[in-house]
Amino acid sequence: MITGEKVEDFHGLVMPPGEEKKILYQSQHRMIATYAMAVEALDHELKHILEKRGSIIKEDSRRNCCGQLEVVTKGNKVVHMMMDKCSGSSQFVQLRYWVDF
């Protein structure tokens, strides 16, 4: 953890607010959160944040909203993202951000 409190800005991106969000892990290189919501709803929130922050999806290899994408932030930083259902449940989602170091 970077500090004693959780900062939701990750290299120019924020985690979507979502429903029942819990940040499980955070460091300079990774951030992992879970949500109690459908993956499609989280995908919609994520796309809204990317658009609002001026970030561009460089590569999207997801299927049915699950899988990996690479995003280039306004500050020209590449952030990798992975969105997947937790334990195959359609109502629990895990979202991971990470950067190469």
C-alpha positions in Angstrom: 0.0 0.0 0.0 1.3 3.5 -0.9 -0.1 5.3 2.1 -2.3 4.5 5.1 -5.4 5.6 3.2 -6.6 4.3 -0.2 -6.2 6.7 -3.1 -8.3 5.7 -6.0 -6.3 7.6 -8.7 -4.1 5.1 -10.5 -1.7 6.7 -13.0 -4.5 9.1 -14.1 -7.4 6.7 -13.9 -9.9 6.1 -11.2 -11.8 2.9 -10.3 -15.5 3.2 -11.2 -17.7 3.9 -8.1 -19.9 0.9 -8.8 -22.0 -1.0 -6.3 -20.5 -2.3 -3.1 -16.9 -1.6 -4.3 -14.1 -3.0 -2.2 -10.5 -2.2 -2.9 -8.6 -5.4 -2.1 -5.1 -4.3 -2.9 -3.3 -1.1 -4.0 0.3 -0.4 -4.7 2.3 1.8 -7.2 2.0 -0.9 -9.8 -1.4 -2.6 -9.1 -4.9 -1.9 -7.9 -7.6 -4.6 -7.4 -11.2 -4.1 -6.6 -14.4 -6.1 -6.5 -18.0 -5.0 -7.1 -21.4 -6.5 -6.4 -22.9 -5.7 -9.8 -23.3 -7.1 -13.3 -20.1 -7.0 -15.5 -22.1 -5.1 -18.2 -23.0 -2.3 -15.8 -19.4 -2.0 -14.6 -18.2 -1.9 -18.2 -20.6 1.0 -18.9 -19.2 2.9 -15.9 -15.7 2.2 -16.9 -16.2 3.5 -20.5 -17.8 6.7 -19.1 -14.7 7.3 -16.8 -12.3 6.7 -19.7 -14.2 9.1 -21.9 -14.4 11.7 -19.2 -10.6 11.4 -18.4 -9.6 11.6 -22.0 -8.1 8.1 -22.0 -8.1 5.9 -25.2 -8.6 2.2 -25.4 -5.5 1.0 -27.3 -6.4 -2.7 -27.3 -9.6 -4.5 -26.2 -9.4 -8.3 -26.2 -12.5 -8.9 -24.0 -15.4 -11.1 -24.8 -18.8 -10.3 -23.2 -17.1 -7.6 -21.2 -14.6 -10.0 -19.6 -10.9 -10.0 -20.3 -8.1 -7.6 -20.8 -7.8 -4.1 -22.2 -5.0 -1.6 -22.5 -5.7 2.0 -22.0 -3.5 5.0 -22.8 -4.1 7.8 -20.4 -4.1 11.5 -21.1 -0.6 11.6 -19.7 0.5 9.0 -22.3 0.8 6.2 -19.7 -0.3 2.6 -20.7 -2.5 1.0 -18.0 -3.5 -2.6 -18.4 -6.9 -3.6 -17.1 -8.6 -7.0 -16.5 -12.3 -7.3 -15.8 -13.7 -10.7 -14.9 -16.6 -12.4 -13.0 -15.7 -13.6 -9.6 -16.2 -17.4 -9.2 -18.3 -17.4 -12.4 -21.1 -15.3 -10.7 -22.8 -12.8 -12.9 -23.3 -10.4 -10.0 -19.7 -10.1 -8.7 -16.9 -8.6 -10.7 -13.2 -8.1 -10.2 -11.4 -5.2 -11.8 -7.6 -5.0 -11.9 -5.4 -2.2 -13.1 -1.6 -2.6 -13.5 1.4 -1.0 -15.2 4.6 -2.4 -16.4 7.7 -1.5 -14.4 
